[in-house]
Amino acid sequence: MPQTSDAEYLIAKAEQCFRLAQHLRGEHSSAEAAAELDSIANEFLARAVEIDTDRDRADTRKARDA
């Protein structure tokens, strides 16, 4: 079974936050909680992008130096 990368994990958590935020908006009209979940999800996605970018840069350096 393939291992989930840190970036994939963060993306999955971000998707969970977005789904919860959507549920809160639709059912309970708790806009403040939904906005907080959206913010957390965006932070997860930003970190996932950083991880992928760092990995891509490292791969590029390795290929160039090889």
N, C-alpha and C positions, 0 to 999 in steps of 0.2 A: 504494500500500500504506500503511495507516495506521501512524503511529508509535506505539510502545509508550511509555506514560508511565512515569515513574520508579516510581510506585506499582505499576503492573502488573508491571514488571520485578521489584520486590522481592517481590511476591506469588508470581511464578513461581519465584524463587529459594527462597522459603520452602517452597513445595510440593516442590521438589527435595530440600530438607533433610529434610522429613517423610518422603518416600519412602525416602531413604537410611537414615534412622533406623529405619524399619519393617523394611527389609531386614536391617540389622545385628542387630536384635532377633531376627528370625526365623531367620537363617542362622548367624550367628556368635556369638550370645549376648553381644555386646559392649555391655552396658548403659551403660557409661560413655560410649562414643563415641556411642551413640544419644541419650543424654541431652544431650550437647553439641550434636548436630545439632538436636535439638528446641529447645534454647535459642537457637541461631543463627536458626532459622526464626521463632521468636517475636519476636526482635529485628527481623527483616525485616518481619514483619507489623505490628509496632508503628510502625515508620518509615513504612510505606505508609499507615497510618491517619493519621499526622501530616501527611503530604503531602496526602492527600485533604481533610483537615479544613482545612488552610491554604488550599488552592485554593477550597474551598467558601466559606470566610469572605471571601476576596478577591472572589469572584463576587457574594456577597451585598452587600458594600460597594459594588461597582461598580453594581449594580442600584439600590441605595438612593440613591446619589449622582447617578444619571443623570436 
